[in-house]
Amino acid sequence: MFGYIRPVRNELLVKEANFYDAVYCGLCRYSGKHLSHASRFFLSYDFTALSLLRLSLCGEEPTVRNARCPYKLRKKPVLVCDEVFSFTASAFGLFAYYKWEDDLRDETGIRRFGKRLLAPFFRRIRKKSRRVCADGEALERCISGPIEELRTLEAQNCPSPDRTADCFGRILRDVACDGLTGEKRDIAAQCGYHIGRFIYLVDAYDDLPEDGESGNYNPFLARYGSVGQALAQEAEIRQTLEDSLNVFSRTYALACGPNLTGIDRILFNISDLGGREAIRQAQARRTKGEPTHV
């Protein structure tokens, strides 16, 4: 599932990189315990960034402890912050379910049959995801409503990247600000919205050649008509992507004090450097003709 929102590690301090890993491992461990051990294989970096954002704004005091990783066969630092992870793990599980549902609709033949065999697994994840956070059913409505709207727009071959990206942005907005109040809620909502908007659009940019061959919906193909015409407007597409990164950084800056914390520096790294690196890598993969997924 995506995976575009990540830091540029060589620009982080060692302690910041270690903390980021501890957040990822903590979310992985929490998801494995409360959703399914197999769900760990679907976990993406995007939800680690969402966890960092909520951790920064909700005020929960995190604890780092060593725990044995079942895949690395050794102990690793793991962040323990159940309040934050209950939201992000629940959202991650629900996203995984709706992504499977979309794939099932799109596939045909033997690949569709293979997806259908996974139905019990993803339905179980959905059921558990609704129980993980305080109001999982409300969280699912925040996700399922915009997803249905997005499916309708895609079925209509909507020529507006902004309209389709808005659906995805609203999902991350509601997940990011759930349970927060006041200015922190407003900051989380704006940051979450632009994380979602960026993820949707950079994924479409990354998938341009593949969607051009398969005929799958792509907002840039719908707007410009073909892969060649879309790439002729590449500067405009890149500017749209960078605009969301810039809004995220400016909005999150409102939550920072005079001295940046480690979490602040990680999030600014993700938005200022990591997002642009994701754009660069998408362009490089297309240029080299390599597979178009992170």
C-alpha positions as CSV (number, residue, x, y, z in Angstrom):
1,M,0.0,0.0,0.0
2,F,1.7,3.1,-1.3
3,G,4.7,3.8,1.0
4,Y,5.7,7.2,-0.4
5,I,5.8,9.2,2.9
6,R,9.1,8.4,4.4
7,P,12.2,10.3,5.5
8,V,15.5,10.6,3.8
9,R,17.5,8.7,6.4
10,N,21.0,10.1,5.7
11,E,19.6,13.5,6.7
12,L,18.4,12.3,10.1
13,L,20.5,12.2,13.2
14,V,21.2,8.7,14.4
15,K,18.9,9.0,17.4
16,E,16.1,10.4,15.1
17,A,16.5,7.5,12.7
18,N,16.4,5.1,15.6
19,F,13.3,6.7,17.0
20,Y,11.6,6.5,13.6
21,D,12.4,2.8,13.4
22,A,11.0,2.4,16.9
23,V,7.7,4.0,15.8
24,Y,7.5,1.7,12.7
25,C,8.3,-1.4,14.8
26,G,5.8,-0.3,17.5
27,L,3.0,0.1,14.9
28,C,4.0,-3.2,13.3
29,R,3.9,-5.0,16.6
30,Y,0.6,-3.4,17.7
31,S,-1.0,-4.3,14.3
32,G,0.2,-7.8,14.6
33,K,-1.2,-8.2,18.1
34,H,-4.6,-6.5,17.5
35,L,-5.3,-7.2,13.8
36,S,-3.3,-10.2,12.4
37,H,0.3,-11.3,12.3
38,A,0.0,-11.4,8.5
39,S,-1.2,-7.7,8.4
40,R,2.4,-6.7,9.2
41,F,3.4,-7.6,5.6
42,F,1.0,-4.9,4.4
43,L,2.2,-2.1,6.7
44,S,3.5,1.0,4.9
45,Y,5.6,4.0,5.9
46,D,2.6,6.3,5.3
47,F,1.0,5.1,8.6
48,T,4.3,5.6,10.4
49,A,4.2,9.3,9.4
50,L,0.6,9.5,10.5
51,S,1.6,8.0,13.8
52,L,4.3,10.6,14.3
53,L,1.9,13.4,13.5
54,R,-0.7,12.2,16.0
55,L,2.1,11.5,18.6
56,S,3.3,15.1,18.2
57,L,-0.1,16.6,18.6
58,C,-2.0,14.4,21.0
59,G,0.4,14.8,24.0
60,E,0.7,11.1,24.8
61,E,4.1,10.3,26.4
62,P,5.7,7.6,24.4
63,T,7.8,4.8,25.9
64,V,10.6,2.9,24.1
65,R,11.5,-0.6,25.2
66,N,13.3,-3.5,23.7
67,A,11.2,-6.3,22.3
68,R,12.0,-9.3,20.2
69,C,11.1,-9.0,16.5
70,P,9.7,-12.3,15.2
71,Y,11.2,-11.6,11.8
72,K,14.6,-10.3,12.7
73,L,15.1,-12.9,15.5
74,R,16.6,-10.3,17.8
75,K,15.5,-7.6,20.2
76,K,14.8,-4.1,18.8
77,P,13.7,-0.8,20.3
78,V,9.9,-0.5,20.0
79,L,7.7,2.5,20.7
80,V,4.8,1.9,23.1
81,C,1.9,4.4,22.6
82,D,-1.4,2.5,22.5
83,E,-3.6,5.6,22.1
84,V,-1.8,6.7,18.9
85,F,-1.5,3.2,17.5
86,S,-5.1,2.4,18.1
87,F,-6.1,5.0,15.6
88,T,-3.4,4.4,13.0
89,A,-3.6,0.6,13.2
90,S,-7.3,0.7,12.8
91,A,-7.1,3.0,9.8
92,F,-4.3,0.9,8.3
93,G,-6.5,-2.3,8.6
94,L,-9.5,-0.6,7.1
95,F,-7.4,0.8,4.3
96,A,-6.0,-2.7,3.6
97,Y,-9.6,-4.1,3.4
98,Y,-10.8,-1.4,1.0
99,K,-7.7,-1.7,-1.1
100,W,-8.4,-5.5,-1.4
101,E,-12.0,-4.7,-2.3
102,D,-10.8,-2.4,-5.1
103,D,-8.4,-4.9,-6.4
104,L,-11.1,-7.6,-6.4
105,R,-13.3,-5.3,-8.6
106,D,-10.4,-4.6,-11.0
107,E,-9.0,-8.0,-11.5
108,T,-10.3,-10.7,-13.9
109,G,-9.7,-14.4,-14.4
110,I,-7.3,-16.4,-12.3
111,R,-6.1,-13.2,-10.5
112,R,-9.6,-12.4,-9.4
113,F,-10.0,-15.9,-8.2
114,G,-6.8,-15.5,-6.1
115,K,-8.1,-12.3,-4.6
116,R,-11.4,-14.0,-3.7
117,L,-9.5,-16.6,-1.7
118,L,-8.2,-13.8,0.5
119,A,-11.7,-12.7,1.4
120,P,-11.9,-14.3,4.9
121,F,-8.5,-12.8,5.8
122,F,-9.4,-9.2,4.9
123,R,-12.9,-9.4,6.3
124,R,-11.4,-10.5,9.6
125,I,-9.0,-7.6,9.5
126,R,-11.9,-5.2,8.8
127,K,-13.8,-6.7,11.7
128,K,-10.9,-6.4,14.1
129,S,-10.0,-2.9,12.9
130,R,-13.4,-1.6,13.8
131,R,-12.8,-2.8,17.4
132,V,-9.3,-1.5,17.9
133,C,-9.9,2.2,18.4
134,A,-12.5,3.9,20.6
135,D,-15.1,4.4,17.8
136,G,-14.1,2.1,15.0
137,E,-17.4,2.2,13.2
138,A,-17.3,6.0,13.0
139,L,-13.7,5.8,11.7
140,E,-14.8,3.3,9.0
141,R,-17.5,5.7,7.9
142,C,-14.9,8.4,7.6
143,I,-13.0,6.1,5.3
144,S,-15.8,4.3,3.4
145,G,-17.7,7.5,2.5
146,P,-14.9,9.2,0.5
147,I,-13.8,5.9,-1.0
148,E,-17.2,5.3,-2.4
149,E,-17.2,8.9,-3.8
150,L,-13.8,8.3,-5.2
151,R,-14.9,5.1,-6.9
152,T,-17.8,7.0,-8.5
153,L,-15.5,9.7,-9.8
154,E,-13.0,7.2,-11.2
155,A,-15.8,5.2,-12.9
156,Q,-16.9,8.5,-14.5
157,N,-13.3,9.1,-15.7
158,C,-13.2,12.3,-13.8
159,P,-10.8,14.7,-15.5
160,S,-10.0,16.7,-12.3
161,P,-7.0,15.4,-10.3
162,D,-8.0,17.9,-7.6
163,R,-11.5,16.3,-7.1
164,T,-10.2,12.8,-6.9
165,A,-7.3,13.7,-4.7
166,D,-9.7,15.6,-2.4
167,C,-11.5,12.3,-1.6
168,F,-8.3,10.7,-0.5
169,G,-7.2,13.8,1.4
170,R,-10.4,13.9,3.4
171,I,-9.8,10.3,4.6
172,L,-6.4,11.1,6.0
173,R,-7.7,14.4,7.4
174,D,-10.4,12.7,9.5
175,V,-8.0,9.9,10.7
176,A,-5.3,12.4,11.7
177,C,-7.6,14.8,13.7
178,D,-9.9,12.2,15.3
179,G,-10.0,12.8,19.1
180,L,-8.1,16.1,19.0
181,T,-9.6,19.5,19.8
182,G,-9.0,23.1,19.1
183,E,-5.9,24.3,17.3
184,K,-4.3,20.9,17.4
185,R,-7.3,19.4,15.6
186,D,-7.1,22.1,12.9
187,I,-3.4,21.5,12.4
188,A,-3.8,17.7,12.3
189,A,-6.7,18.0,9.8
190,Q,-4.7,20.2,7.4
191,C,-1.6,18.1,7.7
192,G,-3.5,14.8,7.2
193,Y,-5.4,16.2,4.3
194,H,-2.3,17.2,2.4
195,I,-0.6,13.9,3.2
196,G,-3.5,12.1,1.6
197,R,-3.7,14.4,-1.3
198,F,0.1,14.0,-2.0
199,I,-0.1,10.2,-1.7
200,Y,-3.0,9.9,-4.2
201,L,-1.4,12.2,-6.8
202,V,2.2,10.9,-6.5
203,D,0.9,7.4,-6.9
204,A,-1.0,8.5,-10.0
205,Y,2.2,10.2,-11.3
206,D,4.2,7.0,-10.6
207,D,1.7,4.8,-12.4
208,L,1.3,6.9,-15.5
209,P,3.0,4.4,-18.0
210,E,1.4,1.4,-16.4
211,D,-2.1,2.9,-16.4
212,G,-1.6,4.1,-20.0
213,E,-1.0,0.5,-21.1
214,S,-3.7,-1.1,-18.9
215,G,-6.4,1.5,-19.4
216,N,-6.9,1.8,-15.7
217,Y,-8.2,5.2,-14.4
218,N,-5.5,7.8,-13.8
219,P,-6.5,11.4,-13.1
220,F,-3.6,12.8,-15.1
221,L,-4.5,10.6,-18.1
222,A,-8.2,11.7,-17.8
223,R,-7.1,15.4,-17.7
224,Y,-4.5,15.4,-20.4
225,G,-5.6,12.5,-22.7
226,S,-2.5,10.4,-23.0
227,V,0.8,9.5,-21.3
228,G,2.7,11.7,-23.7
229,Q,0.5,14.7,-23.2
230,A,0.6,14.3,-19.4
231,L,4.4,14.1,-19.4
232,A,4.4,17.3,-21.5
233,Q,2.8,18.9,-18.5
234,E,5.2,17.3,-16.0
235,A,6.3,20.6,-14.5
236,E,2.7,21.4,-13.6
237,I,2.2,18.0,-12.1
238,R,5.3,18.3,-10.0
239,Q,4.3,21.7,-8.8
240,T,0.9,20.4,-7.7
241,L,2.7,17.7,-5.7
242,E,5.1,20.1,-4.1
243,D,2.3,22.5,-3.2
244,S,0.8,19.8,-0.9
245,L,4.2,19.2,0.7
246,N,4.7,23.0,1.3
247,V,1.3,23.4,2.9
248,F,2.0,20.4,5.2
249,S,5.3,22.0,6.3
250,R,3.8,25.5,6.8
251,T,0.8,24.1,8.7
252,Y,2.8,21.8,11.0
253,A,5.2,24.7,11.8
254,L,2.3,26.2,13.7
255,A,2.5,23.4,16.2
256,C,6.2,23.7,16.8
257,G,7.8,25.7,19.6
258,P,11.0,27.7,19.3
259,N,13.1,24.5,19.7
260,L,12.3,21.7,17.4
261,T,12.0,18.2,18.9
262,G,13.2,15.0,17.3
263,I,9.6,14.3,16.0
264,D,9.5,17.8,14.5
265,R,12.7,17.2,12.6
266,I,11.6,13.8,11.4
267,L,8.3,15.2,10.1
268,F,10.0,18.2,8.4
269,N,12.4,15.7,6.8
270,I,9.5,13.7,5.5
271,S,7.7,16.6,4.0
272,D,10.7,18.7,2.8
273,L,13.0,16.0,1.7
274,G,11.2,12.6,1.6
275,G,8.3,13.8,-0.4
276,R,10.5,15.3,-3.1
277,E,12.6,12.2,-3.1
278,A,9.5,10.2,-3.8
279,I,8.7,12.4,-6.8
280,R,12.3,12.1,-8.0
281,Q,12.3,8.3,-7.7
282,A,8.9,8.0,-9.6
283,Q,10.5,10.0,-12.4
284,A,13.6,7.9,-12.4
285,R,11.7,4.6,-12.5
286,R,9.7,5.9,-15.5
287,T,12.9,7.1,-17.2
288,K,14.6,3.7,-16.7
289,G,11.4,1.7,-17.5
290,E,11.5,0.0,-14.1
291,P,8.4,-1.2,-12.2
292,T,6.3,1.7,-11.1
293,H,5.6,1.0,-7.4
294,V,7.6,1.9,-4.3
